[in-house]
Amino acid sequence: MYFVDNGNNYDASLNIALETYLVENRLVDEPILLFYINDPSIIVGRNQNTIEEVNQAYVEEKGIRVVRRMSGGGAVYHDRGNFSFCFIKDDDGSFRDFASFTQPVIEALHKMGAKGAELKGRNDLLIEDKKFSGNAMYAKNGRMTAHGTILFDADLDEVTKALKPRKEKFESKGIKSVRSRVTNIKPYVSPEYQKLTTEEFRDLLLLEIFGVESRDQVKELKLTEEDWAKVREIQAERFGNWDWNYGQSPAFAIQMSQKFPFGFVDFRFNVEQGVIKEVKVYGDFFGLGDISDVEDALVGVRFEREAVNQVFENLDFNKYFGRVTAEEILTLIFS
């Protein structure tokens, strides 16, 4: 495995562009580990409706950056008190297997004193039933990234103020708020680690994951100026512009949503004279395919169960949504 140093960049749009570049370009034949820390920002999932996930007035007042990532899952708040880890590799069929990717991080945290850290549920790392890490995945052209955050010393009050999580998330878990279900990992590690900055803790975690004693023993992939130029191109084209991060969201006349075990799904339709003219699918599910394939397939179809079912029969629902059947989605739309 190689490590890629992001040069202590704190710009969320650049860091996510760097990760995307490493996924979409096979630079080496081994897995890659990337760490990055962002200035205050909200990172929304690939299929989420940004306006409905963030407290826009607060975000604008505080100058918090909003960036849409390539992977599915939910919105997360970043600041200098947390950092992201990304395992990037060829897709060997391990998509949605969060356990295999989070285990090295869990084992390293155990060595650093956080003995109770564990993977629970679909994609969260918890300690004492409080979440300190959310994880997501993205795959393209046979390559993938499994990435997550580590809340080390983040401002948890900002998490509450900056995000507008759906009530379904809490109803399904029997909890009351974002603030009540998240924690920093800092209080749970050994005392010598509690004195560290986020950067210092990140660097020691790196050594634990690689099983070495010093930074110069970590096998590193050094990017060229040409690599960085391509990273900045991706940043400009996607993560640095409003159309990608927010996008136009027209008013839809029909909406139906449901929380499934694999994630939240939200269908919205504009129907004219019984025919689907526009459709948008939002959610925090982890799809291997581009959800626009599903949307495009439904445009021009009669808005009735049998017609939609005929479209669904030609779609691989596990690819786009996860563990769900066409019948379950039909029931959501036409119940």
N, C-alpha and C positions, 0 to 999 in steps of 0.2 A: 504493500500500500504506500502511496505517495501522499505527502502533505503539500497543499498549496497555500502560500502566505498571501493574504489579501492586501498587505502593505499598510495595515491599520487604517484602511478607509472606513469611514463611518456613514457614508451615504447609502441608504437602503436601496435606492434604484441602481447604483453601481454594483453593490454587493450581490444583489439578485441577478443582475446581468452577468456577473462573473460566474455565478453558479450555473446559470443557463448555458453559458458558453462551454463550460466544462462538461455539461450533459450532452449538448448537441454536437460536440466535436471530440472524437476519441484521440486524445493526445498521447496516451500511454496504454499499455496492455494490462495494467493493474488498477485496482480501485483507488480512488482519490478521497482524501479527507480535507474538507474546507471548514474553517471557522470564520465568523465575522460578527462584529458588534455594530449596531446601528444607532444613530442619533434618534431622538424620539420620533416614532413612526408607527403607523398601523399597517400591517401586512394582511391583505384580504385574500381569501381563497379564489382560485381560478373561476369558479362558477357562482360566486356570490354577487349580490346586488350591493355595490359599495355604499350607496346612499342610505340603505337600510341597516348597514352594519356599524356605521360610525356616527358619533355625535358631531355633526358637521360644524355647528357653531363653535363648539369647544376646540375642535381640531384647527379651525381657522384662527381662533383667538390665540392659541398657544403655538402656532406655526408647526404643527405636527405633520410630518410627511405621510401621505397615503400612497401605497404601492400595491398593485395586484401581482401576486406571484403566479408561477406556472402550475403549481400543484393545487389539488382540491383541498378540502378541509375548511376550517373556520378562520375568522379574523383573530389576529393576535396583536398585542401592543408590545413594541420594542423600545427600550431606551438603553443608556450606557450601562445599566445595571444587569442586563442580560446579554446572552450571546447565542448565536445559532451554530449548530454543527450540521454538516452535510456529508453523507457518504454517497459517492458517485461511482457508478460501475456499469458494466454491461448488464442488461436485464436478463437474468437467468431463470425467470419465472417466479421470482421472490416478491413481485409487486403485491402490496398490502400485507406482507409478512413483517410487521413492525418489530416483532420480537428479535429477529435475527440482526436487525440494525441497531436497535437500542441496547442490546445486551452489553457491547463493549463500553458504552457510556455508563450503564448501571454498575458494571463491575468496577470501573474506575472510581465512581462515586462511593461505592462501598469501601474501597481502599482508603478513601479520603475521609472516612468517618460516617458517611450518610448510609448507615446499614439498612435502613428501612426503605430505601428507594426501590421502586418496582414499576413494571408496566402493568397497567390495569385498563380494562375496557378496550375500546377500539384502538386508541393511539395516544394515550396519555401516560406520562410518568408521574407517579404520586409518591408522597411520603406522608405517613399518618393520615391517609385519605385526603390529602390536599395536593392539588396539581402544581407541579413546578416546571413541567415540560409538555408541550403539545407537539405532535409529529405529523408529517404529511409526506406524500410521495408524488413524483411526476416521472413519466416515462415517454420517450420519443425515439423512434427509429432504432430500437434495440438498446437504448441507453436509459438509465434511470438515476434519480437521486432520491434518497430517503433523508429528510432533514427535520430538525427539531430545534426547539429553543431550550435554554437553561435559564430560569429565573434565579439569579444569584443574589443581587442586591437591588432589584428593580423597585421603582416607586409604585407600589400596588394600588395606591389611591388613584393614580393616573389611569390604570387599567379600567377601573370602574367609571371614571369620568369620560374617557375617550371612546369607549365601545358601547354599542346598543345591542346586546345579545338578545336573541329571541327567548320568550318565556318558556317555550317548549323544552329548551335545554335544561332548565332548572326543574320544571315540572317532572320530567322523566327521571331526574336524579334526586328529587326530594330535597333540594337546596334552595337558598333564597337569593343569592347574588353572586356576581363575579368575585367580589372581595372575599366572600366567605369560603370559596372553594379553591383559591390559589394561595401559594406561599413561595417565598424565596428558599432556596436550598441552603443558603449561608448559615442559618441557625443550627443546621443539622450536621454540618461537617465538623471535623476536629478543630479545636481552638486555634491551632497554628494557621489553618486555612481561613478562618473567619477574619483575620487581620488583612487579608489580601484585597487588592483591587480586582475588578472584574477581569481585566487583562491578565493580571498575575495568576488568578485562579484558572482562567482559560489555558494559559501556557503550561501550568502544572498538570491539568487534565490531559493535555496533548501528550505529555511525557508518559502518563499512566496508560493511555490508550496504545501508544507505540511500545511500551515496556522498556523505555530507555531512561537514562539518568540525566542527560543534558540535551539541549536544543540542537546542538551540532550532530547528534546521533540520529535525529529524525530524518528519514529519507524524504527529500523535498523535490518537487517539480517546480522549476523556476520558469515563469512565463516570460516570453519575449515582448519587445515593444509592439511587434505585429499582433501578438495575442491580445495585448491590452487595447490596441486600436480597435480590434474586432469586438471586444467587450463593450467599449464605449459606443460602438455602432448599435449594438443590441440595446444598450441603455437608452439611447436617443429614440430608437424605433419603437420600443415598448415601454419600459418601466419609468421612463422620464417624461411621459406625456399623458395628458388628461384623458384622451380618448381610450387609451389602454386601461388606465387605473380606475376610471369612473365609467366611461362609455355612455352612449345615449341610451336611456331607458324609457321608451314610450309608455304612455298610459295604456294599461290592459284592462279589458272589460270583464274578463273571467279569471279568477284565481282560485287555486286549490293547493293545499300543502299538507305535508304529514311528516312526522318524525319516525323514521324506520330504524331498525337496529344498525344499519350500515351508514346512516346519516340522514340529514334533513333534506327534503325535496320539495320544491316550490314550482308548480307549473302555472304559466300565465298565457292567456289566449286573447287574441282579437278575432272575432268571427263575424263575417258578413254574409247574409243570406245562407246561413248554414255551413259555410266553408271557412276553414282556418286561413286567415290572411297573415297573421303574425303569431309567433309563439316564442317564448323564452323560458328556459329552465334554469332555475337558481338552486343553490344548495351547498352543503358542506361535505358531500360525498366524495369518494376518491375514485375518479374515473380514469381508466387507462386510455380511452378514446376521447376525441373532442366532442363535447356535448352538442356542438353546432350541427353535427351529423344527424342527431335526433331531431333537432329543431327544423332543419331544412327538409327532412323527410316528411314532416307533418304539414308543411305549408301547401295549401291547395287541396287538402283532404277534407272530406265532409266531417263536420264535428258530430260524429255519432260513433257509438261504441264499436260496431262491426268494421267500419271503415278505418278507424284508428287501429283496431286490432290487426287488420291486414298489413298495416305499416309495421307494427310491432313484431309481427312474425318474422320479418326480415332483419331484425336488429338483435345484436348480442347484448342483452341487458347487463350481464355481468361485466362486460367490457366498459360500458358507459357509467354504470351506477354502483356495481358491487353485487352483493347477494340479494337479488330481488327478481321476481318473475314479472312477465308482461301482465299477467292477471292482476297482480298487486297494484301495478301502476294504473291499469285500466279502472280498477275499483276506486282508486284515489280520484281520477279524473271524472268518472261518471257516477259516482255514488250519490 
